[in-house]
Amino acid sequence: MTDEKENEQLNNDAEECKRQAEEYLNNWKRERADFVNYKKDEAKRMEEFLKFSNEGMIIQLADVIDVIEAARSNLPDTREFKEWADGFDRSLHKLEDFLKKFGVEKINIERAKFDPSMHEAVEIQDKDGEKIEEIRPGYTMHGKVIRPVRVRIIR
């Protein structure tokens, strides 16, 4: 009889060990899956961080471009200043190419209606029709607006 009880106890202990082993294995599998997902999420966050890490510098560079464009537009349209104008144009073209490498593009407002997600209204004029006129260009970086277009709304 005691052998029978011992065998039963051993079987119960073996079943309990097997149940615990399965529980530990399942917990390990869950933790492993969570860790793999964490690594994927962290890689995405890092990629997103790196993608937009230059955003502040790009915004400041946009201000420099504004100054160069203003200087270019204030040059007299004479033969005497043609080389200056060409130099400004080449510089602006190089800066535009540089920005494109970082996924930066100017926001096009042709035939656009006012959109507060892309435009910053700084003036409203009463006239016939409803249009917007660019005061300062805006930029997107990988599709995200990093500097809205400053516009004059003409009503």
C-alpha positions as CSV (number, residue, x, y, z in Angstrom):
1,M,0.0,0.0,0.0
2,T,2.7,2.4,0.8
3,D,4.3,1.7,-2.6
4,E,1.0,2.6,-4.2
5,K,0.8,5.8,-2.3
6,E,4.4,6.6,-3.1
7,N,3.8,6.0,-6.8
8,E,0.7,8.1,-6.7
9,Q,2.7,10.9,-4.9
10,L,5.5,10.6,-7.4
11,N,3.0,10.8,-10.3
12,N,1.4,13.9,-8.8
13,D,4.8,15.5,-8.2
14,A,5.8,14.7,-11.8
15,E,2.5,16.2,-13.1
16,E,3.1,19.3,-11.0
17,C,6.6,19.6,-12.3
18,K,5.4,19.2,-15.9
19,R,2.7,21.8,-15.3
20,Q,5.2,24.2,-13.8
21,A,7.6,23.6,-16.7
22,E,4.9,24.3,-19.2
23,E,3.9,27.5,-17.3
24,Y,7.6,28.7,-17.2
25,L,8.0,27.9,-20.9
26,N,4.8,29.8,-21.8
27,N,5.9,32.7,-19.7
28,W,9.3,32.7,-21.3
29,K,7.7,32.6,-24.8
30,R,5.5,35.6,-23.9
31,E,8.5,37.5,-22.5
32,R,10.5,36.7,-25.6
33,A,7.7,37.9,-27.9
34,D,7.4,41.1,-25.8
35,F,11.2,41.6,-26.1
36,V,11.2,41.1,-29.9
37,N,8.3,43.6,-30.2
38,Y,10.1,46.0,-27.9
39,K,13.2,45.8,-30.1
40,K,11.1,46.5,-33.3
41,D,9.3,49.4,-31.6
42,E,12.6,50.8,-30.4
43,A,14.1,50.5,-33.9
44,K,11.1,52.4,-35.4
45,R,11.4,55.1,-32.7
46,M,15.2,55.4,-33.4
47,E,14.6,55.6,-37.2
48,E,11.9,58.3,-36.6
49,F,14.3,60.2,-34.3
50,L,17.1,60.1,-36.8
51,K,14.8,61.1,-39.6
52,F,13.8,64.3,-37.9
53,S,16.9,64.9,-35.8
54,N,18.0,67.7,-38.1
55,E,14.6,69.5,-38.0
56,G,15.8,72.4,-35.9
57,M,18.8,73.0,-38.1
58,I,16.7,72.8,-41.2
59,I,14.3,75.4,-39.9
60,Q,17.1,77.8,-39.2
61,L,18.5,77.1,-42.6
62,A,15.1,78.0,-44.1
63,D,15.5,81.5,-42.4
64,V,18.9,81.8,-44.1
65,I,17.3,80.9,-47.4
66,D,14.7,83.6,-46.8
67,V,17.4,86.2,-46.4
68,I,19.2,85.1,-49.5
69,E,15.9,85.2,-51.5
70,A,15.2,88.7,-50.2
71,A,18.7,89.9,-51.1
72,R,18.2,88.3,-54.6
73,S,14.8,89.9,-55.1
74,N,16.2,93.4,-54.1
75,L,18.9,93.3,-56.7
76,P,18.3,95.7,-59.6
77,D,17.6,93.9,-62.8
78,T,20.5,95.3,-64.7
79,R,23.5,93.9,-66.5
80,E,25.8,95.3,-63.8
81,F,24.2,93.0,-61.1
82,K,23.7,89.9,-63.4
83,E,26.6,88.0,-61.9
84,W,25.4,88.7,-58.4
85,A,21.9,87.5,-59.3
86,D,23.4,84.4,-60.9
87,G,25.4,83.7,-57.8
88,F,22.4,84.0,-55.6
89,D,20.4,81.7,-57.9
90,R,23.2,79.1,-57.9
91,S,23.4,79.3,-54.1
92,L,19.7,78.9,-53.7
93,H,19.7,75.9,-56.1
94,K,22.4,74.2,-54.1
95,L,20.6,74.8,-50.8
96,E,17.4,73.4,-52.4
97,D,19.3,70.3,-53.5
98,F,20.8,69.9,-50.0
99,L,17.4,70.1,-48.4
100,K,16.0,67.5,-50.7
101,K,18.6,65.0,-49.5
102,F,17.0,65.4,-46.0
103,G,13.4,64.9,-47.3
104,V,12.7,68.7,-47.1
105,E,10.4,70.3,-49.7
106,K,8.8,73.7,-50.1
107,I,5.1,73.8,-49.6
108,N,3.4,74.7,-52.9
109,I,0.4,77.1,-52.4
110,E,-0.7,77.5,-56.0
111,R,-4.5,77.2,-56.2
112,A,-4.6,76.3,-52.5
113,K,-7.2,77.3,-50.0
114,F,-6.2,78.3,-46.5
115,D,-5.4,75.2,-44.5
116,P,-4.4,75.9,-40.9
117,S,-2.3,72.7,-40.7
118,M,0.0,74.1,-43.4
119,H,-0.6,77.9,-43.4
120,E,-0.1,80.6,-40.9
121,A,-2.4,83.6,-41.6
122,V,-0.6,86.8,-40.8
123,E,-2.9,89.2,-42.7
124,I,-6.4,89.4,-44.1
125,Q,-7.3,91.7,-47.0
126,D,-10.8,92.3,-48.2
127,K,-11.1,91.9,-51.9
128,D,-13.2,89.9,-54.3
129,G,-12.6,86.1,-54.3
130,E,-10.9,84.0,-51.7
131,K,-7.2,83.3,-52.3
132,I,-4.0,83.1,-50.3
133,E,-0.8,84.9,-51.1
134,E,2.6,83.7,-49.8
135,I,4.5,86.0,-47.5
136,R,7.1,83.5,-46.3
137,P,7.6,80.0,-47.7
138,G,6.9,76.9,-45.6
139,Y,8.6,73.5,-45.6
140,T,7.7,69.9,-45.1
141,M,10.2,67.2,-44.0
142,H,9.2,63.6,-44.9
143,G,5.6,64.9,-45.3
144,K,5.5,66.6,-41.9
145,V,5.1,70.4,-41.8
146,I,8.1,71.8,-40.1
147,R,7.5,75.4,-40.9
148,P,4.1,76.6,-42.1
149,V,3.7,79.0,-45.0
150,R,3.0,82.5,-43.8
151,V,0.1,83.8,-45.9
152,R,-2.1,86.8,-46.6
153,I,-5.7,85.8,-47.0
154,I,-7.4,87.7,-49.7
155,R,-11.2,87.7,-49.4
